[in-house]
């Protein structure tokens, strides 16, 4: 086998191996026991949200996060069961309340690890 043919075979094998790794990179281990949240600011007047609920380990969790746009992904936090949340007119969960809400977050979804909540 020529050097050129060996190099082409090696490059092809490496490309297949790399593609296999990329194909599995999107999998998440926590997705079967909780969901990450997406906040959809339907009214367009909420600049932060305070969440209180249960995380993937069954422990109480709470966080205040800013919502700079109409859709905010809150990654790195996994929720399940009932989650209560309050929208705020200002950043960092200050200002006038924009209402309190709750949602029931499933532990598992077949097509995504993100669950949308809204005001």
Secondary structure, DSSP 8 states (H G I E B T S, - for coil): --HHHHHHHHHHHHHHHHHHHHHHTT--SGGGG-EEEEEE-SSS---EEEEEEEETTS-EEEEEEE--SSEEEEEEEEEEEEEEEEEESSGGG-SSEEEEEEEEE-S--SS-SEEEEE-
